[in-house]
Amino acid sequence: MDFWKVFDEESMGMSFGSKQLTLNTNPRHNLSLKGIEDRSIDLIPDSCVFIRYSDERRYITVKNLAFDMLIILFDVNASSTVALRTSMDITRKDLSKISRIISKMKNPNIEVRVLGLQNNHTKPVQVIYKIRKMQKGILAEADMFGDNLRHITIDTKTGMVYDALLLNRVYRPGELANTNGQASDSGAVALKFIFPDEIHAGSHK
């Protein structure tokens, strides 16, 4: 199945964003945060993190993913990860920053994963098109338009994505159901860029 063909067709419909679109090749495994929390960095809403794998900081954790979108670009060759979380469209300036980050990767082999978005708005969807136009890559996972909160952990060594267990146990059916029914307005106008253990001139401006 060609994801982009399905995505283009779905995005033209009036009900886009109100139903679930799940394209996974395999079920996602669970990973308890209890054993990895000291080696993980949290990705907050409307931010972007760039991290190269190290054993001391191996994971990226995304809590309460609901009315926003998570886009992961993982370089298989170098175990480098760009993870973008947004509830809005992104600016041209932010897109340029992401492009510069990727341009520093030597001969990248990019895997793309897209998760989240349940807010009936099309603005965050445009981010997918912009990232796709900027950087081609294999779409490894697309999991969108559900009705549950998600807690996600990204392994920056392998690029794999796990359901993060905050309570150190498997959740009961419906326990993470999203019941507030609307997206929160963060009021953010630009992404916050995070570069743990990296020095990038102007990265925090």
NUZASE-702435 format. One record per residue: x, y, z of N, C-alpha, C, O in turn; residue in three letters. Coordinates in steps of 0.2 Angstrom, whole numbers, plus 5000, padded with zeros to 4 digits. Example, Ala and Ser with C-alpha at 12.3 -4.5 7.8 and 13.67 -1.06 7.14 Angstrom:
BEGIN
NODE, 5066, 4972, 5039, 5062, 4978, 5039, 5066, 4984, 5039, 5071, 4983, 5042, ala .
NODE, 5064, 4989, 5035, 5068, 4995, 5036, 5064, 5000, 5039, 5067, 5006, 5040, ser .
//
This chain:
BEGIN
NODE, 5004, 4994, 5000, 5000, 5000, 5000, 5004, 5006, 5000, 5009, 5007, 5004, met .
NODE, 5003, 5011, 4996, 5006, 5017, 4995, 5003, 5022, 5000, 4998, 5025, 4999, asp .
NODE, 5007, 5023, 5006, 5004, 5028, 5011, 5003, 5035, 5008, 4997, 5037, 5010, phe .
NODE, 5007, 5037, 5004, 5006, 5044, 5002, 5000, 5045, 4998, 4996, 5050, 4998, trp .
NODE, 4998, 5040, 4994, 4992, 5040, 4990, 4986, 5040, 4994, 4981, 5044, 4993, lys .
NODE, 4986, 5035, 4999, 4980, 5035, 5004, 4980, 5042, 5008, 4974, 5044, 5009, val .
NODE, 4986, 5044, 5010, 4986, 5051, 5014, 4983, 5056, 5010, 4979, 5060, 5012, phe .
NODE, 4985, 5057, 5004, 4982, 5062, 4999, 4975, 5062, 4998, 4971, 5067, 4998, asp .
NODE, 4972, 5056, 4997, 4965, 5055, 4996, 4961, 5057, 5003, 4956, 5060, 5002, glu .
NODE, 4964, 5054, 5008, 4960, 5056, 5015, 4960, 5063, 5016, 4955, 5066, 5019, glu .
NODE, 4966, 5066, 5015, 4967, 5073, 5017, 4962, 5078, 5013, 4961, 5084, 5015, ser .
NODE, 4959, 5076, 5008, 4955, 5080, 5004, 4947, 5079, 5006, 4943, 5083, 5004, met .
NODE, 4946, 5074, 5010, 4939, 5073, 5013, 4937, 5078, 5018, 4942, 5080, 5022, gly .
NODE, 4931, 5079, 5019, 4928, 5084, 5024, 4929, 5081, 5031, 4930, 5085, 5036, met .
NODE, 4930, 5075, 5032, 4930, 5071, 5038, 4937, 5070, 5040, 4939, 5067, 5045, ser .
NODE, 4942, 5073, 5037, 4949, 5072, 5038, 4951, 5074, 5045, 4949, 5080, 5047, phe .
NODE, 4954, 5070, 5049, 4956, 5071, 5056, 4951, 5069, 5061, 4952, 5069, 5067, gly .
NODE, 4945, 5067, 5059, 4940, 5065, 5063, 4939, 5057, 5064, 4935, 5054, 5068, ser .
NODE, 4943, 5053, 5060, 4943, 5046, 5060, 4950, 5044, 5061, 4955, 5047, 5059, lys .
NODE, 4951, 5037, 5062, 4958, 5035, 5063, 4960, 5032, 5057, 4957, 5029, 5053, gln .
NODE, 4967, 5034, 5056, 4970, 5031, 5050, 4977, 5027, 5053, 4981, 5031, 5055, leu .
NODE, 4977, 5021, 5052, 4982, 5017, 5055, 4986, 5013, 5050, 4982, 5009, 5047, thr .
NODE, 4992, 5014, 5049, 4996, 5010, 5044, 5002, 5008, 5048, 5007, 5011, 5047, leu .
NODE, 5002, 5002, 5051, 5007, 5000, 5054, 5009, 4993, 5051, 5005, 4989, 5050, asn .
NODE, 5015, 4991, 5051, 5017, 4985, 5049, 5017, 4980, 5054, 5016, 4974, 5053, thr .
NODE, 5019, 4982, 5060, 5019, 4977, 5066, 5016, 4981, 5072, 5016, 4987, 5073, asn .
NODE, 5013, 4977, 5077, 5011, 4980, 5083, 5017, 4984, 5087, 5023, 4981, 5087, pro .
NODE, 5016, 4989, 5090, 5021, 4992, 5094, 5022, 4989, 5101, 5017, 4987, 5104, arg .
NODE, 5028, 4988, 5103, 5029, 4985, 5109, 5029, 4990, 5115, 5030, 4996, 5113, his .
NODE, 5029, 4988, 5121, 5029, 4992, 5127, 5036, 4993, 5130, 5040, 4989, 5129, asn .
NODE, 5037, 4999, 5133, 5043, 5000, 5136, 5042, 5004, 5143, 5039, 5009, 5142, leu .
NODE, 5044, 5001, 5148, 5042, 5005, 5155, 5047, 5010, 5156, 5053, 5009, 5154, ser .
NODE, 5045, 5016, 5158, 5049, 5022, 5159, 5054, 5021, 5165, 5059, 5025, 5166, leu .
NODE, 5052, 5017, 5169, 5055, 5016, 5176, 5063, 5014, 5175, 5067, 5017, 5178, lys .
NODE, 5064, 5010, 5170, 5071, 5008, 5169, 5075, 5013, 5164, 5081, 5012, 5164, gly .
NODE, 5072, 5018, 5161, 5076, 5022, 5156, 5075, 5029, 5157, 5078, 5033, 5154, ile .
NODE, 5071, 5031, 5163, 5070, 5038, 5164, 5076, 5043, 5164, 5076, 5048, 5162, glu .
NODE, 5082, 5040, 5167, 5088, 5044, 5168, 5092, 5044, 5162, 5097, 5048, 5162, asp .
NODE, 5090, 5041, 5157, 5093, 5041, 5150, 5089, 5044, 5145, 5090, 5043, 5139, arg .
NODE, 5083, 5048, 5147, 5078, 5050, 5142, 5077, 5058, 5143, 5078, 5060, 5148, ser .
NODE, 5076, 5061, 5137, 5074, 5068, 5137, 5067, 5069, 5135, 5065, 5065, 5130, ile .
NODE, 5063, 5073, 5138, 5056, 5074, 5137, 5056, 5079, 5131, 5059, 5084, 5131, asp .
NODE, 5051, 5077, 5126, 5050, 5082, 5121, 5043, 5085, 5122, 5038, 5082, 5122, leu .
NODE, 5043, 5091, 5124, 5037, 5095, 5125, 5033, 5097, 5119, 5036, 5097, 5114, ile .
NODE, 5027, 5099, 5120, 5023, 5101, 5114, 5027, 5107, 5110, 5030, 5112, 5114, pro .
NODE, 5026, 5108, 5104, 5029, 5113, 5100, 5036, 5114, 5101, 5039, 5119, 5102, asp .
NODE, 5040, 5108, 5100, 5047, 5108, 5101, 5050, 5103, 5096, 5046, 5099, 5093, ser .
NODE, 5056, 5104, 5095, 5060, 5099, 5090, 5066, 5098, 5094, 5070, 5102, 5096, cys .
NODE, 5068, 5091, 5094, 5074, 5089, 5097, 5079, 5086, 5092, 5076, 5082, 5088, val .
NODE, 5085, 5087, 5092, 5090, 5084, 5088, 5095, 5080, 5093, 5098, 5083, 5097, phe .
NODE, 5096, 5074, 5092, 5100, 5070, 5097, 5104, 5064, 5093, 5101, 5061, 5089, ile .
NODE, 5110, 5064, 5094, 5114, 5058, 5092, 5114, 5053, 5097, 5115, 5055, 5103, arg .
NODE, 5114, 5047, 5096, 5114, 5041, 5101, 5120, 5041, 5105, 5125, 5042, 5103, tyr .
NODE, 5119, 5041, 5111, 5124, 5039, 5116, 5120, 5035, 5122, 5114, 5036, 5123, ser .
NODE, 5124, 5031, 5125, 5121, 5026, 5130, 5118, 5030, 5136, 5114, 5028, 5139, asp .
NODE, 5122, 5036, 5137, 5120, 5040, 5143, 5113, 5044, 5141, 5109, 5045, 5146, glu .
NODE, 5111, 5045, 5135, 5105, 5049, 5133, 5102, 5045, 5127, 5103, 5048, 5121, arg .
NODE, 5099, 5040, 5128, 5097, 5035, 5122, 5090, 5037, 5120, 5089, 5035, 5114, arg .
NODE, 5086, 5039, 5124, 5079, 5039, 5123, 5076, 5046, 5123, 5078, 5051, 5126, tyr .
NODE, 5071, 5047, 5119, 5066, 5053, 5119, 5059, 5051, 5121, 5057, 5046, 5118, ile .
NODE, 5057, 5054, 5126, 5050, 5052, 5128, 5045, 5058, 5127, 5046, 5064, 5128, thr .
NODE, 5039, 5056, 5124, 5034, 5061, 5122, 5028, 5059, 5126, 5025, 5054, 5125, val .
NODE, 5026, 5063, 5131, 5021, 5061, 5135, 5014, 5065, 5133, 5015, 5071, 5130, lys .
NODE, 5009, 5062, 5134, 5002, 5065, 5133, 5002, 5067, 5126, 4999, 5073, 5124, asn .
NODE, 5004, 5063, 5121, 5003, 5065, 5114, 4995, 5064, 5112, 4993, 5058, 5113, leu .
NODE, 4992, 5069, 5110, 4985, 5068, 5109, 4983, 5073, 5103, 4982, 5071, 5097, ala .
NODE, 4982, 5079, 5104, 4980, 5084, 5099, 4986, 5088, 5096, 4986, 5094, 5095, phe .
NODE, 4991, 5084, 5095, 4997, 5086, 5091, 5000, 5080, 5087, 4997, 5075, 5087, asp .
NODE, 5005, 5082, 5084, 5008, 5077, 5079, 5016, 5076, 5081, 5019, 5081, 5082, met .
NODE, 5018, 5070, 5080, 5025, 5068, 5081, 5028, 5066, 5075, 5025, 5061, 5072, leu .
NODE, 5033, 5069, 5072, 5036, 5067, 5066, 5043, 5065, 5068, 5047, 5069, 5071, ile .
NODE, 5046, 5059, 5066, 5052, 5057, 5068, 5056, 5055, 5062, 5054, 5052, 5057, ile .
NODE, 5062, 5058, 5061, 5067, 5057, 5056, 5073, 5054, 5059, 5077, 5057, 5063, leu .
NODE, 5074, 5048, 5057, 5079, 5044, 5060, 5084, 5042, 5055, 5083, 5039, 5050, phe .
NODE, 5091, 5044, 5056, 5096, 5042, 5051, 5099, 5035, 5053, 5102, 5035, 5058, asp .
NODE, 5097, 5030, 5049, 5099, 5023, 5050, 5107, 5023, 5051, 5110, 5019, 5054, val .
NODE, 5110, 5027, 5046, 5118, 5026, 5046, 5121, 5029, 5052, 5127, 5026, 5054, asn .
NODE, 5119, 5034, 5055, 5122, 5037, 5060, 5119, 5037, 5067, 5121, 5040, 5072, ala .
NODE, 5113, 5034, 5068, 5109, 5034, 5074, 5108, 5041, 5076, 5109, 5042, 5082, ser .
NODE, 5106, 5045, 5072, 5104, 5052, 5073, 5097, 5053, 5072, 5094, 5051, 5068, ser .
NODE, 5094, 5057, 5077, 5086, 5058, 5077, 5084, 5065, 5077, 5087, 5069, 5081, thr .
NODE, 5080, 5067, 5073, 5076, 5073, 5073, 5069, 5071, 5075, 5066, 5068, 5071, val .
NODE, 5066, 5074, 5080, 5060, 5072, 5082, 5056, 5079, 5083, 5058, 5083, 5087, ala .
NODE, 5051, 5080, 5079, 5047, 5086, 5079, 5040, 5085, 5082, 5036, 5080, 5080, leu .
NODE, 5038, 5089, 5087, 5031, 5088, 5090, 5027, 5095, 5089, 5030, 5100, 5092, arg .
NODE, 5022, 5095, 5086, 5018, 5101, 5084, 5011, 5101, 5084, 5008, 5095, 5082, thr .
NODE, 5007, 5106, 5086, 5000, 5106, 5086, 4998, 5111, 5081, 4992, 5113, 5081, ser .
NODE, 5003, 5114, 5077, 5001, 5119, 5073, 5006, 5118, 5066, 5009, 5113, 5066, met .
NODE, 5005, 5122, 5061, 5009, 5122, 5056, 5016, 5125, 5058, 5017, 5128, 5063, asp .
NODE, 5021, 5124, 5054, 5028, 5126, 5056, 5030, 5132, 5051, 5028, 5132, 5046, ile .
NODE, 5034, 5136, 5054, 5036, 5142, 5050, 5042, 5140, 5045, 5045, 5135, 5046, thr .
NODE, 5043, 5145, 5040, 5048, 5143, 5035, 5055, 5144, 5039, 5059, 5140, 5037, arg .
NODE, 5056, 5148, 5044, 5062, 5148, 5048, 5063, 5142, 5051, 5069, 5139, 5051, lys .
NODE, 5058, 5139, 5054, 5059, 5132, 5058, 5060, 5127, 5053, 5065, 5123, 5054, asp .
NODE, 5057, 5127, 5047, 5059, 5122, 5042, 5066, 5122, 5040, 5069, 5117, 5039, leu .
NODE, 5068, 5128, 5039, 5075, 5129, 5037, 5080, 5127, 5042, 5085, 5124, 5041, ser .
NODE, 5078, 5128, 5049, 5083, 5125, 5054, 5083, 5117, 5054, 5088, 5114, 5055, lys .
NODE, 5077, 5114, 5053, 5077, 5107, 5052, 5081, 5105, 5046, 5085, 5100, 5047, ile .
NODE, 5080, 5108, 5041, 5084, 5107, 5035, 5092, 5107, 5036, 5096, 5103, 5034, ser .
NODE, 5094, 5112, 5040, 5101, 5113, 5041, 5104, 5107, 5046, 5109, 5105, 5045, arg .
NODE, 5099, 5105, 5050, 5101, 5099, 5055, 5102, 5093, 5050, 5108, 5090, 5051, ile .
NODE, 5098, 5092, 5046, 5098, 5086, 5042, 5104, 5086, 5037, 5107, 5081, 5036, ile .
NODE, 5106, 5092, 5035, 5111, 5093, 5030, 5118, 5092, 5033, 5123, 5090, 5029, ser .
NODE, 5118, 5092, 5040, 5125, 5090, 5043, 5126, 5083, 5044, 5131, 5080, 5045, lys .
NODE, 5120, 5079, 5042, 5121, 5071, 5042, 5125, 5069, 5036, 5123, 5072, 5030, met .
NODE, 5130, 5065, 5036, 5133, 5063, 5031, 5130, 5057, 5027, 5129, 5051, 5030, lys .
NODE, 5128, 5058, 5021, 5124, 5053, 5017, 5119, 5049, 5021, 5119, 5043, 5022, asn .
NODE, 5114, 5053, 5024, 5109, 5050, 5028, 5104, 5045, 5025, 5103, 5046, 5019, pro .
NODE, 5102, 5040, 5028, 5097, 5035, 5026, 5091, 5036, 5031, 5091, 5033, 5036, asn .
NODE, 5086, 5040, 5029, 5081, 5042, 5033, 5075, 5038, 5033, 5072, 5036, 5028, ile .
NODE, 5073, 5036, 5040, 5067, 5032, 5041, 5062, 5038, 5044, 5064, 5041, 5048, glu .
NODE, 5056, 5038, 5042, 5051, 5043, 5044, 5045, 5039, 5048, 5043, 5034, 5046, val .
NODE, 5044, 5042, 5054, 5038, 5039, 5057, 5033, 5045, 5059, 5036, 5050, 5061, arg .
NODE, 5027, 5044, 5058, 5022, 5049, 5060, 5017, 5047, 5064, 5014, 5042, 5063, val .
NODE, 5016, 5050, 5070, 5011, 5048, 5075, 5007, 5054, 5078, 5009, 5059, 5078, leu .
NODE, 5001, 5052, 5080, 4997, 5057, 5084, 4992, 5061, 5079, 4989, 5058, 5074, gly .
NODE, 4990, 5067, 5081, 4985, 5071, 5078, 4978, 5068, 5078, 4976, 5064, 5075, leu .
NODE, 4974, 5071, 5083, 4967, 5070, 5084, 4963, 5076, 5085, 4958, 5076, 5089, gln .
NODE, 4964, 5081, 5081, 4961, 5088, 5083, 4957, 5091, 5078, 4954, 5096, 5078, asn .
NODE, 4955, 5087, 5072, 4951, 5089, 5067, 4954, 5095, 5063, 4950, 5098, 5059, asn .
NODE, 4960, 5097, 5064, 4963, 5103, 5061, 4968, 5101, 5056, 4971, 5095, 5056, his .
NODE, 4968, 5104, 5050, 4973, 5102, 5045, 4980, 5106, 5045, 4984, 5103, 5042, thr .
NODE, 4980, 5111, 5049, 4987, 5114, 5049, 4993, 5110, 5051, 4998, 5110, 5048, lys .
NODE, 4992, 5105, 5056, 4998, 5101, 5058, 4999, 5096, 5052, 5005, 5094, 5051, pro .
NODE, 4994, 5094, 5048, 4995, 5090, 5043, 5000, 5093, 5038, 5003, 5089, 5034, val .
NODE, 4999, 5099, 5037, 5004, 5102, 5032, 5011, 5101, 5033, 5015, 5101, 5029, gln .
NODE, 5013, 5100, 5040, 5020, 5099, 5041, 5022, 5092, 5038, 5028, 5092, 5036, val .
NODE, 5018, 5087, 5037, 5020, 5081, 5034, 5022, 5083, 5027, 5027, 5080, 5025, ile .
NODE, 5018, 5086, 5023, 5020, 5088, 5016, 5026, 5092, 5016, 5030, 5091, 5011, tyr .
NODE, 5027, 5097, 5021, 5033, 5101, 5020, 5039, 5096, 5022, 5045, 5097, 5018, lys .
NODE, 5039, 5092, 5027, 5045, 5088, 5028, 5046, 5083, 5023, 5052, 5082, 5021, ile .
NODE, 5041, 5080, 5020, 5041, 5076, 5014, 5045, 5079, 5008, 5049, 5076, 5005, arg .
NODE, 5043, 5085, 5007, 5046, 5089, 5001, 5053, 5090, 5003, 5057, 5090, 4998, lys .
NODE, 5055, 5092, 5009, 5061, 5094, 5011, 5066, 5088, 5011, 5072, 5088, 5009, met .
NODE, 5064, 5082, 5014, 5068, 5076, 5015, 5064, 5070, 5013, 5060, 5068, 5017, gln .
NODE, 5066, 5067, 5008, 5063, 5060, 5006, 5066, 5055, 5010, 5072, 5055, 5012, lys .
NODE, 5062, 5050, 5012, 5064, 5045, 5016, 5059, 5039, 5016, 5053, 5040, 5014, gly .
NODE, 5061, 5033, 5019, 5056, 5028, 5019, 5051, 5029, 5025, 5053, 5031, 5030, ile .
NODE, 5045, 5028, 5023, 5040, 5029, 5029, 5039, 5022, 5032, 5036, 5018, 5030, leu .
NODE, 5042, 5022, 5038, 5042, 5016, 5042, 5036, 5015, 5046, 5034, 5009, 5047, ala .
NODE, 5032, 5020, 5048, 5026, 5020, 5052, 5022, 5026, 5052, 5024, 5032, 5052, glu .
NODE, 5015, 5025, 5051, 5011, 5030, 5051, 5005, 5028, 5056, 5002, 5023, 5054, ala .
NODE, 5003, 5032, 5061, 4998, 5030, 5066, 4995, 5036, 5068, 4997, 5040, 5072, asp .
NODE, 4989, 5038, 5065, 4986, 5044, 5066, 4978, 5043, 5067, 4975, 5038, 5066, met .
NODE, 4976, 5049, 5070, 4968, 5050, 5070, 4965, 5045, 5075, 4959, 5042, 5073, phe .
NODE, 4968, 5043, 5080, 4964, 5039, 5085, 4961, 5043, 5091, 4961, 5049, 5090, gly .
NODE, 4958, 5040, 5096, 4955, 5043, 5101, 4958, 5042, 5108, 4955, 5043, 5113, asp .
NODE, 4964, 5040, 5108, 4968, 5039, 5114, 4974, 5043, 5115, 4977, 5045, 5110, asn .
NODE, 4975, 5045, 5121, 4981, 5048, 5123, 4987, 5043, 5121, 4986, 5037, 5122, leu .
NODE, 4993, 5046, 5120, 4999, 5041, 5118, 5004, 5044, 5123, 5006, 5050, 5123, arg .
NODE, 5008, 5039, 5125, 5015, 5041, 5128, 5020, 5037, 5124, 5019, 5030, 5124, his .
NODE, 5024, 5040, 5121, 5029, 5037, 5117, 5036, 5037, 5119, 5038, 5043, 5122, ile .
NODE, 5040, 5032, 5118, 5047, 5033, 5119, 5051, 5031, 5112, 5049, 5026, 5109, thr .
NODE, 5056, 5035, 5110, 5060, 5034, 5104, 5066, 5031, 5106, 5070, 5034, 5110, ile .
NODE, 5069, 5026, 5104, 5075, 5023, 5105, 5080, 5026, 5099, 5079, 5024, 5094, asp .
NODE, 5084, 5030, 5101, 5089, 5034, 5096, 5094, 5029, 5094, 5098, 5031, 5090, thr .
NODE, 5095, 5023, 5097, 5100, 5019, 5094, 5097, 5015, 5088, 5101, 5014, 5083, lys .
NODE, 5091, 5013, 5089, 5088, 5009, 5084, 5083, 5012, 5079, 5081, 5010, 5074, thr .
NODE, 5080, 5018, 5082, 5075, 5022, 5078, 5068, 5019, 5080, 5063, 5021, 5077, gly .
NODE, 5068, 5014, 5084, 5061, 5011, 5085, 5057, 5015, 5090, 5060, 5019, 5094, met .
NODE, 5050, 5014, 5089, 5046, 5018, 5094, 5042, 5013, 5098, 5039, 5008, 5096, val .
NODE, 5041, 5015, 5104, 5038, 5011, 5109, 5032, 5015, 5112, 5032, 5021, 5113, tyr .
NODE, 5027, 5011, 5115, 5022, 5014, 5119, 5025, 5014, 5126, 5027, 5009, 5129, asp .
NODE, 5026, 5020, 5129, 5029, 5021, 5135, 5024, 5020, 5141, 5019, 5022, 5141, ala .
NODE, 5026, 5015, 5146, 5022, 5014, 5151, 5024, 5018, 5157, 5029, 5017, 5160, leu .
NODE, 5020, 5023, 5159, 5022, 5028, 5164, 5021, 5025, 5171, 5024, 5027, 5176, leu .
NODE, 5016, 5020, 5171, 5014, 5017, 5178, 5018, 5010, 5179, 5016, 5007, 5183, leu .
NODE, 5022, 5009, 5174, 5026, 5003, 5175, 5022, 4996, 5174, 5023, 4991, 5177, asn .
NODE, 5016, 4997, 5171, 5012, 4991, 5169, 5008, 4993, 5163, 5007, 4998, 5161, arg .
NODE, 5005, 4987, 5160, 5001, 4988, 5154, 4994, 4991, 5156, 4991, 4989, 5161, val .
NODE, 4992, 4996, 5152, 4986, 4999, 5154, 4980, 4995, 5153, 4979, 4991, 5148, tyr .
NODE, 4974, 4996, 5157, 4968, 4993, 5155, 4965, 4996, 5149, 4966, 5002, 5147, arg .
NODE, 4960, 4992, 5146, 4957, 4995, 5140, 4953, 5001, 5142, 4949, 5002, 5146, pro .
NODE, 4954, 5006, 5138, 4951, 5013, 5139, 4954, 5017, 5144, 4951, 5023, 5145, gly .
NODE, 4959, 5015, 5147, 4962, 5019, 5153, 4965, 5025, 5150, 4965, 5030, 5154, glu .
NODE, 4967, 5026, 5144, 4970, 5032, 5141, 4966, 5035, 5137, 4968, 5040, 5133, leu .
NODE, 4959, 5034, 5137, 4955, 5037, 5133, 4955, 5045, 5133, 4955, 5047, 5139, ala .
NODE, 4955, 5048, 5128, 4955, 5056, 5128, 4948, 5058, 5128, 4944, 5057, 5123, asn .
NODE, 4946, 5061, 5134, 4939, 5063, 5135, 4937, 5071, 5134, 4932, 5072, 5135, thr .
NODE, 4942, 5075, 5134, 4941, 5082, 5134, 4939, 5085, 5127, 4936, 5090, 5127, asn .
NODE, 4940, 5081, 5122, 4937, 5082, 5116, 4939, 5089, 5112, 4936, 5090, 5107, gly .
NODE, 4944, 5092, 5114, 4946, 5098, 5110, 4954, 5099, 5111, 4957, 5097, 5116, gln .
NODE, 4957, 5102, 5106, 4964, 5103, 5107, 4965, 5109, 5111, 4961, 5114, 5111, ala .
NODE, 4971, 5109, 5115, 4973, 5115, 5119, 4977, 5120, 5114, 4980, 5117, 5110, ser .
NODE, 4976, 5126, 5115, 4980, 5131, 5112, 4986, 5133, 5116, 4986, 5136, 5121, asp .
NODE, 4992, 5131, 5113, 4998, 5132, 5117, 5000, 5140, 5116, 5004, 5142, 5120, ser .
NODE, 4998, 5143, 5111, 4999, 5150, 5110, 5006, 5151, 5107, 5009, 5156, 5106, gly .
NODE, 5010, 5145, 5105, 5016, 5145, 5103, 5016, 5148, 5096, 5012, 5147, 5092, ala .
NODE, 5021, 5152, 5094, 5022, 5155, 5087, 5028, 5152, 5083, 5028, 5153, 5077, val .
NODE, 5032, 5148, 5087, 5038, 5145, 5083, 5040, 5139, 5088, 5038, 5139, 5094, ala .
NODE, 5044, 5134, 5085, 5046, 5129, 5088, 5052, 5130, 5093, 5056, 5135, 5091, leu .
NODE, 5052, 5127, 5098, 5058, 5127, 5103, 5063, 5122, 5101, 5061, 5116, 5101, lys .
NODE, 5069, 5123, 5099, 5074, 5118, 5097, 5078, 5116, 5102, 5081, 5120, 5106, phe .
NODE, 5079, 5110, 5103, 5083, 5107, 5109, 5088, 5103, 5106, 5087, 5099, 5102, ile .
NODE, 5094, 5104, 5108, 5100, 5101, 5106, 5104, 5098, 5112, 5109, 5101, 5114, phe .
NODE, 5102, 5093, 5115, 5106, 5090, 5121, 5113, 5088, 5119, 5114, 5084, 5114, pro .
NODE, 5118, 5090, 5123, 5125, 5088, 5122, 5127, 5090, 5115, 5132, 5088, 5113, asp .
NODE, 5124, 5095, 5112, 5127, 5098, 5106, 5127, 5105, 5106, 5124, 5109, 5110, glu .
NODE, 5132, 5108, 5103, 5133, 5115, 5102, 5131, 5118, 5095, 5135, 5116, 5091, ile .
NODE, 5126, 5122, 5095, 5124, 5124, 5088, 5123, 5132, 5089, 5119, 5134, 5093, his .
NODE, 5127, 5136, 5085, 5126, 5143, 5085, 5119, 5145, 5084, 5116, 5143, 5078, ala .
NODE, 5116, 5149, 5088, 5110, 5152, 5087, 5104, 5147, 5088, 5098, 5148, 5086, gly .
NODE, 5105, 5141, 5090, 5100, 5136, 5090, 5095, 5137, 5095, 5089, 5134, 5094, ser .
NODE, 5096, 5141, 5100, 5090, 5143, 5105, 5087, 5150, 5104, 5083, 5152, 5108, his .
NODE, 5089, 5153, 5098, 5086, 5159, 5097, 5079, 5159, 5094, 5076, 5164, 5093, lys .
//
